[in-house]
Amino acid sequence: MYTCHECERPINQATEICPYCGADLTVPAVAEEEPRTFSSAAVRGGGPNLIKTLLRWSVVVAAMWFFLWFILPEKKGDAAARAETTAIEALEVTRAALTEFAEARGGGYPASLEALADRLRSTAQRAQGEGYRLEYVPGPIDAEGLIRTYTLAARPGHYGYRNFFADETGVIRATRENRAATAKDPPIEK
């Protein structure tokens, strides 16, 4: 193999022009007064691959940055307050769906939330995305075969977030203690 006298890359001997730097190989190389180093070769145009590589990487990094900037949602404010608000909304939506179900079924609530899964899926997913797990516990079956009571709980996965409780009365209660909220906890202020 033969090397280009400008960029010092291996090339074919039959080549008259360097495919990397474009140097005319028919002209004899001029003797240099100083020894050639990597930095002097890069300054005189011998490092186009370095420049191309840096340019490509900067484009890739910029593209990834803009992709993440547009795709990821912007979250502002207090994370705990945002999560708690989402949990309260999930309890309210679930309670409303349970009330509609009971009105349509003669006052009886479902044995599980599977009967309302299509209506509550996105609500439960939003609450779970903020770190809350919704729990539904139906009451006992009465003499008519209907469930007349239930409890709902929103349990946080993060320490320091409030635990919420709701039932068929529609009152949402909360506690900051590290335990499940109950009907004895104070109602939240809206």
C-alpha positions in Angstrom: 0.0 0.0 0.0 0.9 3.6 -0.6 0.2 6.5 1.8 -1.0 10.0 0.9 1.7 12.6 1.5 -0.9 15.0 2.9 -3.2 13.0 5.1 -0.9 9.9 5.5 -3.8 7.5 4.9 -3.3 4.3 3.0 -4.4 4.5 -0.6 -4.1 2.6 -3.9 -0.9 3.2 -5.8 -2.8 3.9 -9.0 -4.7 6.7 -7.5 -3.8 10.2 -8.7 -6.0 12.1 -6.3 -6.4 11.1 -2.6 -10.0 10.1 -2.0 -9.8 11.3 1.6 -8.2 14.8 1.4 -8.2 15.5 -2.3 -4.5 16.0 -2.5 -2.9 15.8 -6.0 -0.6 12.8 -5.8 1.1 13.4 -9.2 3.0 16.3 -7.6 6.0 15.1 -5.6 5.8 15.7 -1.9 7.7 18.8 -0.7 10.3 18.1 2.0 9.1 19.6 5.2 11.3 21.7 7.4 9.6 20.5 10.6 8.5 17.0 11.4 4.9 16.3 10.8 2.7 15.7 13.9 -0.9 14.7 14.2 -1.9 18.3 15.1 -0.1 19.8 12.1 -1.8 17.3 9.8 -5.2 18.1 11.2 -4.6 21.8 10.8 -3.6 21.4 7.2 -6.8 19.4 6.3 -5.5 16.0 7.2 -8.2 15.3 9.8 -11.5 15.5 8.0 -12.7 12.3 9.6 -12.3 13.8 13.0 -14.4 16.8 12.0 -17.0 14.6 10.3 -17.1 12.3 13.4 -17.6 15.2 15.8 -20.3 16.7 13.5 -22.1 13.4 13.3 -22.1 12.9 17.1 -23.3 16.5 17.7 -26.2 15.9 15.3 -27.0 12.6 17.0 -26.9 14.1 20.5 -29.0 17.1 19.4 -31.6 14.8 17.8 -31.8 12.7 21.0 -32.2 15.9 23.1 -35.0 17.3 20.9 -36.7 13.9 20.8 -36.8 13.7 24.6 -37.8 17.3 25.0 -40.8 16.9 22.8 -41.8 13.4 24.0 -41.4 13.6 27.8 -44.1 15.6 29.5 -43.0 18.7 31.4 -43.7 18.3 35.1 -43.8 21.5 37.1 -44.5 22.2 40.7 -44.5 20.0 43.8 -44.5 16.3 42.9 -46.3 15.3 46.1 -49.1 17.8 45.5 -49.5 16.8 41.9 -49.6 13.1 42.9 -52.1 13.7 45.7 -54.3 15.7 43.3 -54.3 12.9 40.8 -55.2 10.3 43.5 -58.1 12.5 44.7 -59.4 12.8 41.1 -59.1 9.0 40.7 -61.1 8.5 43.8 -63.8 10.9 42.7 -64.0 9.4 39.2 -64.2 5.9 40.6 -66.9 6.9 43.2 -69.0 8.5 40.4 -68.7 5.4 38.3 -69.7 3.2 41.2 -72.7 5.5 41.9 -73.9 5.2 38.3 -73.4 1.5 38.4 -75.5 1.2 41.6 -78.3 3.5 40.2 -78.5 1.2 37.1 -78.6 -2.0 39.2 -81.1 -1.1 41.9 -78.7 0.2 44.5 -76.1 -2.6 44.4 -72.4 -2.1 43.9 -70.2 -4.5 41.9 -68.2 -7.2 43.6 -65.0 -5.9 41.9 -64.0 -3.0 39.7 -63.7 -5.4 36.7 -67.2 -4.5 35.8 -66.1 -0.9 35.4 -62.6 -1.6 34.0 -63.1 0.1 30.6 -64.3 3.4 32.3 -61.7 3.4 35.0 -58.6 2.1 33.3 -57.1 5.5 32.3 -57.9 7.0 35.7 -56.2 4.1 37.5 -53.2 4.3 35.2 -52.8 8.1 35.8 -52.9 7.5 39.6 -50.4 4.6 39.3 -48.2 6.8 37.2 -48.0 9.3 40.1 -47.3 6.5 42.6 -50.8 5.7 43.9 -52.5 2.3 43.9 -56.3 2.3 44.1 -57.9 -0.4 46.2 -61.7 -1.3 46.1 -63.2 -3.4 48.9 -66.9 -4.2 48.5 -69.1 -4.5 51.6 -71.1 -7.6 52.6 -73.9 -9.0 50.5 -77.3 -8.2 52.0 -80.5 -10.3 52.1 -81.5 -9.2 48.6 -78.1 -10.3 47.2 -76.8 -6.8 46.7 -73.7 -5.1 47.9 -74.8 -1.8 49.5 -71.4 -0.5 50.8 -67.8 -0.2 49.7 -64.6 1.4 50.6 -62.0 2.9 48.3 -58.4 3.6 49.2 -55.6 5.4 47.4 -52.3 4.1 48.8 -49.1 5.9 47.9 -45.9 4.1 47.0 -43.8 7.0 48.3 -43.1 7.8 52.0 -44.6 11.2 53.0 -47.5 11.2 50.7 -51.0 11.2 52.1 -53.2 8.1 52.2 -56.8 8.6 51.1 -60.1 6.9 51.9 -63.6 7.2 50.4 -66.8 5.3 50.7 -70.4 5.4 49.4 -71.0 8.7 51.4 -68.7 10.5 48.9 -66.5 12.1 51.6 -62.8 11.7 50.9 -60.6 11.4 54.1 -56.8 11.5 54.4 -53.9 10.9 56.7 -50.2 11.7 56.6 -49.4 8.9 58.9 -47.7 5.8 57.4 -50.9 3.7 57.4 -54.1 3.3 55.4 -56.7 6.1 55.9 -60.0 5.1 57.5 -63.4 6.6 58.1 -62.1 8.1 61.3 -59.6 10.4 59.6 -60.5 14.0 58.9 -62.1 14.8 55.5 -59.9 16.7 53.0 -60.5 20.3 52.2 -61.2 21.1 48.6 
